[in-house]
Amino acid sequence: MTHRSSLIKGGLALLLVVFVALLPKLNITIPGVLPGPTYTPGTMQVLAYAFLIAALALSYHLVFGLGGMLSFGHALFFGAGAYGLAIVLRRLLPAELPSGVGLLIAVLITLTIAFVVSVGVGALALRVTGITFAMVTLACAQAMNVLVRRNTGGLTGGEEGVSITSAMVPSALIGVRNSINLYWIALAILVVVYLASVWIERSRIGHVAAAARENELRVRVLGLRPYTVRLFVFTAAGVLASMAGMGMVLLQSGTTPRVTSADFTLTLLVIVVLGGVGFRWGAVVGGLVYPLLDKRLSDLASSSFIDSLPGILRIPLSEPVFILGMIFVLVVMFLPGGIAGIASRLRRNAPVTSSLEDTGVMARDAVDAADTPGTEESAHGPR
C-alpha cells in the first residue's frame, strides 16, 4: 500500500466517521432496518447498541483473527467492564464526589481491573493451545458467570443484575433527550477500538502474532517468544472488550448475567464469521449487521406470515435463533469469507484475501528470510 493510497483511505474513513456522527442531526429513514428516522431516540439507541457490539466483535477479532486463538470466554472481559463500572459507581466511590469526576475515576479503576483479569486469564490459558486453550477460557468465563449469578458479596444483584442510578453519572447522560450523547460515546468507543486494532496489527507484535499463527515453531527458531506476544494481544483484546462493556452499562443503565455467559461469546464468534474471519472491517460490519438482523428476525418470527405456514415450517421458523443458525451455516458453507469476503472478491475480481494477509505475508517472509542458509546467526540470535 502506497503512502498516497493510505492517505486516501484515511480521509475516506474520517469522512465516514463524521457522517455517522452527524446522523442524529439528519432525517434519514431506512424502512425494515431502523425503527424510525435517525434523529429519534429509539434509532439512536439501536445504533449505539450496534456500535458497542461491533467494538466488542473487533476486540474478539484480535484474539481469533490475528492471534488464531479460539476463545470461548471473551464475554468474561465484556462482563468485567460492565459489572466493574457498575459496582465501582455503586459501592466504591464516595457519594460527595461530582458525578463527572466519579465516572472518570470509575472508568480508570475498571480498566485497571480489566487489565489484571485479562493478564491473569491469559497467563493461565496460554500455557496450553488448541481446544485445551478454548476449554480453559470457557472455564474462566463460566466461573465468573456463576459468581455473578449467585450475587457474590451482594455486589452483582444475582439474576436481576446490577443497575446504576441518575445520581452516579453526569446529567448529560440521563434521559431520552440526551440519547445523542450516549450515541456519540458508543461511536467514540468503536473508533478507539478500531484504531487500537489497526495499531496492533501493523506493529511488530502484530506481525509476530500472525507469524506464530501460521508456524509457531519457526517463530521460536528466530529467538522470539510467541507466548509473550500472544499474551499482549490477548490482554489488549480484553481491555478493549471491557471498554465496550462500560459503554453498554451507560447505554442501558445496568447489566445482567447474560453478558458473562458462554452463549454471548458464541454470539461473537457468529458475528466475526458473518462479517468475515480475518477482515478487520468485517468484524465491524458483522457487529453492526447482527443486532439489526436479530431484531428484524424476531419481528419476522412473530409475524402473521410465519403463523400461516404449516406446522413443520412454522415451529422452527418461529424461533429467531433457528433462523440465525441457518444463516450461520449457509455463510460457513457458501461464503467462507463472510460479508467482507464478498466485497473483496467483487472489488478485486480475485480470490478472497483478508485484511490480515499483508501482516501474515510480511511475517512469513521474515521467517523465511531468517530460515534460509547463511542467516543462521540472525535466525538463532546471539549465543
C-alpha positions in Angstrom: 0.0 0.0 0.0 1.4 3.3 -1.1 1.5 6.4 1.1 -1.0 8.2 -1.2 -3.5 5.3 -1.1 -3.1 5.3 2.7 -3.9 9.0 2.9 -7.0 8.5 0.6 -8.3 5.6 2.7 -7.7 7.5 5.9 -9.5 10.6 4.5 -12.5 8.5 3.4 -12.6 6.8 6.8 -12.6 10.2 8.6 -15.4 11.4 6.3 -17.4 8.2 7.2 -17.0 8.7 10.9 -18.0 12.4 10.6 -21.1 11.4 8.6 -22.1 8.7 11.1 -21.5 11.2 14.0 -23.9 13.6 12.2 -26.7 11.0 11.7 -28.7 12.2 14.8 -28.9 15.6 13.2 -30.3 14.2 9.9 -33.7 12.9 8.9 -32.8 9.6 7.3 -35.2 6.6 7.3 -34.3 3.1 6.3 -37.6 1.0 6.3 -37.2 -2.5 7.6 -33.8 -1.8 9.1 -34.1 1.1 11.5 -37.2 1.6 13.8 -37.5 5.3 12.7 -35.7 8.4 11.4 -32.1 8.7 12.6 -32.8 11.7 14.8 -35.3 9.8 17.0 -34.1 8.4 20.4 -35.1 4.9 19.6 -33.0 4.7 16.5 -30.0 6.3 18.3 -30.3 3.7 21.0 -30.4 0.9 18.4 -27.4 2.3 16.5 -25.4 2.9 19.8 -26.0 -0.7 20.8 -24.8 -1.9 17.4 -21.6 0.3 17.7 -20.8 -1.3 21.0 -21.4 -4.9 19.7 -19.2 -4.0 16.7 -16.4 -2.8 19.1 -16.7 -6.0 21.1 -16.5 -8.1 17.9 -13.5 -6.1 16.8 -11.7 -6.9 20.0 -12.5 -10.6 19.5 -11.1 -10.3 16.0 -7.7 -9.6 17.6 -7.8 -12.8 19.5 -9.4 -15.1 16.9 -8.5 -13.4 13.6 -5.0 -12.0 14.3 -3.7 -14.4 17.0 -5.5 -17.5 15.8 -6.7 -18.2 19.4 -10.2 -19.7 19.6 -11.5 -18.3 22.9 -14.9 -19.3 24.4 -14.5 -16.9 27.2 -14.2 -13.4 25.7 -17.5 -12.4 27.2 -15.7 -12.5 30.5 -13.9 -9.2 29.7 -17.0 -7.5 28.4 -18.7 -8.5 31.7 -15.7 -7.3 33.7 -16.1 -3.9 32.1 -19.9 -3.8 32.6 -20.1 -5.2 36.1 -16.8 -3.5 37.1 -18.1 0.0 36.2 -21.5 -0.5 37.8 -20.1 -1.9 41.1 -17.4 0.8 41.4 -20.0 3.5 40.8 -22.5 2.0 43.3 -20.2 0.8 46.1 -16.6 2.1 46.0 -16.9 5.9 45.3 -17.7 8.5 47.9 -21.2 10.0 47.4 -19.9 13.5 47.7 -17.8 13.2 44.5 -19.1 15.2 41.5 -20.7 12.7 39.1 -18.4 13.6 36.3 -15.2 13.1 38.4 -16.7 9.9 39.9 -17.4 8.5 36.5 -13.9 9.2 35.2 -12.3 7.6 38.3 -14.6 4.6 38.0 -13.6 4.1 34.3 -9.9 4.2 35.2 -10.4 1.7 38.1 -12.5 -0.6 35.8 -9.8 -0.5 33.1 -7.2 -1.5 35.7 -9.4 -4.4 36.9 -9.9 -5.5 33.3 -6.2 -5.4 32.6 -5.5 -7.5 35.7 -8.2 -10.0 34.8 -7.0 -10.2 31.2 -3.4 -10.8 32.2 -4.4 -13.4 34.7 -6.7 -15.4 32.4 -4.3 -15.1 29.5 -1.2 -16.1 31.5 -3.1 -19.3 32.6 -4.9 -20.1 29.3 -1.9 -19.6 27.1 0.1 -22.3 28.8 -1.9 -24.6 26.5 -3.0 -24.4 22.9 -5.8 -25.5 20.6 -9.0 -26.9 22.1 -7.5 -27.0 25.5 -7.0 -23.3 25.4 -10.6 -22.8 24.4 -11.8 -25.0 27.3 -9.7 -23.1 29.8 -11.1 -19.8 28.6 -14.6 -21.3 28.8 -14.0 -22.5 32.4 -12.8 -19.0 33.4 -15.9 -17.4 31.9 -18.2 -19.9 33.4 -16.6 -19.3 36.8 -17.3 -15.6 36.6 -20.9 -16.3 35.4 -21.5 -18.4 38.5 -20.1 -15.7 40.8 -22.3 -13.1 39.1 -25.5 -15.2 39.2 -25.0 -16.1 42.9 -24.7 -12.4 43.9 -21.3 -12.9 45.5 -20.7 -10.4 48.3 -24.1 -8.9 47.5 -22.4 -6.9 44.7 -23.8 -8.3 41.4 -27.5 -8.5 42.1 -27.8 -12.1 41.1 -30.2 -12.9 38.2 -31.6 -9.4 38.2 -28.2 -7.9 37.5 -26.9 -4.5 38.7 -28.1 -1.1 37.7 -26.8 2.5 38.0 -28.9 5.5 39.0 -29.0 9.0 37.7 -27.0 10.3 40.7 -24.0 8.2 39.6 -23.5 9.7 36.2 -23.4 13.2 34.7 -26.8 14.8 33.8 -25.7 14.9 30.2 -26.1 11.1 30.0 -29.5 10.9 31.6 -32.9 11.0 29.9 -34.2 10.5 26.4 -33.2 14.0 25.3 -29.6 13.1 25.9 -29.6 9.9 23.9 -27.4 11.7 21.3 -24.6 11.9 23.9 -24.7 8.2 24.6 -24.7 7.6 20.8 -21.6 9.7 20.4 -19.9 7.8 23.3 -20.7 4.5 21.7 -19.3 5.7 18.4 -16.2 7.1 20.1 -15.6 3.7 21.7 -15.9 1.9 18.4 -13.4 4.4 16.8 -10.9 3.9 19.6 -11.1 0.1 19.5 -10.7 0.2 15.7 -7.6 2.5 15.8 -6.1 0.3 18.6 -6.7 -2.8 16.4 -5.0 -1.2 13.4 -2.0 -0.2 15.5 -1.7 -3.7 17.0 -2.0 -5.4 13.6 0.6 -3.2 11.9 3.1 -3.2 14.8 5.9 -5.7 15.2 3.9 -7.5 17.8 1.1 -8.0 15.3 3.4 -9.3 12.7 4.9 -11.8 15.2 1.4 -12.9 16.3 0.4 -13.5 12.7 3.6 -15.5 12.1 3.0 -17.6 15.2 -0.5 -18.3 14.0 1.0 -19.6 10.7 4.0 -21.5 12.1 4.9 -21.2 15.8 7.9 -23.5 15.6 9.7 -21.3 13.1 9.0 -18.2 15.1 10.7 -19.9 18.1 13.7 -20.6 15.9 14.0 -16.9 15.4 14.5 -16.5 19.1 11.1 -14.8 19.6 8.6 -15.8 22.3 5.1 -16.4 20.9 3.7 -16.8 24.5 4.6 -13.2 25.4 3.3 -11.8 22.1 0.0 -13.7 22.4 -0.4 -12.6 26.0 0.0 -9.0 24.9 -2.7 -9.4 22.1 -5.0 -11.4 24.5 -4.7 -8.7 27.2 -5.2 -5.8 24.8 -8.3 -7.5 23.4 -9.6 -8.0 26.9 -9.1 -4.3 27.9 -10.8 -3.2 24.6 -13.7 -5.5 25.3 -14.1 -4.0 28.7 -14.4 -0.6 27.1 -17.4 -1.9 25.2 -18.8 -3.3 28.4 -18.6 0.0 30.2 -20.3 1.7 27.2 -23.1 -0.8 27.4 -23.7 -0.1 31.1 -24.0 3.6 30.4 -26.4 3.0 27.5 -28.7 0.5 29.3 -28.2 1.9 32.8 -27.2 -1.5 34.1 -26.2 -5.1 33.1 -27.3 -8.7 33.6 -25.5 -12.1 33.9 -26.1 -12.9 30.2 -23.1 -10.7 29.3 -20.8 -13.1 31.1 -22.2 -16.3 29.6 -20.6 -18.7 27.1 -23.6 -18.1 24.8 -22.6 -14.4 24.5 -19.1 -15.4 23.4 -20.6 -17.8 20.8 -22.6 -14.9 19.5 -19.4 -13.0 19.0 -18.0 -16.0 17.1 -21.1 -15.9 14.8 -20.7 -12.2 14.3 -17.0 -12.5 13.3 -17.7 -15.4 10.9 -20.7 -13.5 9.4 -18.5 -10.4 8.9 -15.5 -12.4 7.7 -12.8 -14.0 9.7 -9.5 -12.1 9.3 -11.2 -9.0 8.0 -10.8 -6.1 10.4 -13.7 -4.1 9.0 -15.6 -7.4 8.5 -15.8 -7.7 12.3 -17.3 -4.1 12.4 -19.8 -4.9 9.6 -20.8 -8.2 11.3 -21.2 -6.4 14.6 -23.4 -3.7 13.0 -25.5 -6.2 11.0 -26.1 -8.8 13.6 -28.0 -6.7 16.2 -30.2 -5.2 13.4 -30.7 -8.7 11.9 -31.5 -10.2 15.3 -34.2 -7.6 15.8 -35.8 -7.9 12.4 -35.8 -11.8 12.6 -37.6 -11.5 15.9 -40.2 -9.4 14.2 -40.4 -11.9 11.3 -40.7 -14.9 13.7 -43.8 -13.4 15.3 -45.4 -12.2 12.0 -48.7 -13.4 10.6 -46.8 -14.9 7.6 -44.9 -17.3 9.8 -48.2 -18.2 11.7 -49.8 -19.1 8.4 -47.2 -21.7 7.5 -47.6 -25.5 8.0 -46.5 -26.7 11.5 -43.4 -28.4 10.1 -42.2 -24.9 9.0 -43.9 -22.7 11.5 -42.4 -24.2 14.6 -38.7 -23.9 13.7 -39.1 -20.5 11.8 -40.9 -19.0 14.8 -37.6 -19.2 16.7 -35.2 -16.4 15.7 -32.2 -18.4 17.0 -33.0 -21.2 14.5 -33.1 -18.7 11.6 -29.8 -17.2 12.7 -28.3 -20.6 13.0 -29.3 -21.5 9.4 -27.8 -18.2 8.2 -24.6 -19.0 10.0 -24.4 -22.5 8.4 -25.1 -21.1 4.9 -22.4 -18.4 5.4 -19.8 -21.0 6.5 -20.6 -23.4 3.6 -21.1 -21.0 0.7 -19.5 -17.7 1.8 -16.4 -18.6 3.9 -15.1 -15.0 3.6 -18.3 -13.6 5.1 -19.7 -10.2 4.1 -16.2 -8.7 3.8 -15.1 -11.6 1.6 -17.9 -10.9 -0.9 -16.9 -7.2 -1.1 -13.3 -8.1 -1.5 -14.0 -10.6 -4.3 -16.2 -8.1 -6.2 -13.6 -5.3 -5.8 -10.5 -7.3 -6.8 -12.1 -9.9 -9.1 -9.7 -12.3 -7.4 -9.7 -14.9 -4.7 -10.8 -13.6 -1.3 -8.0 -12.3 0.9 -8.3 -10.9 4.4 -7.1 -7.7 6.0 -4.5 -9.8 7.8 -3.0 -11.0 4.5 -0.3 -8.3 4.4 0.5 -8.9 8.0 0.7 -12.7 7.5 2.8 -12.3 4.3 5.3 -10.0 5.9 5.6 -12.2 8.9 6.1 -15.3 6.8 8.6 -13.5 4.6 10.6 -12.6 7.7 10.5 -16.1 8.9 11.5 -17.5 5.5 14.4 -15.0 5.2 15.7 -15.9 8.6 15.4 -19.6 7.9 17.4 -19.6 4.7 21.1 -20.7 4.6 23.6 -18.1 5.5 21.3 -16.4 8.0 21.9 -18.8 10.9 23.1 -16.0 13.2 20.1 -13.8 12.7 17.7 -16.7 13.0 19.1 -18.1 16.2 20.3 -14.9 17.7 23.5 -14.3 19.6 24.5 -17.1 21.9 
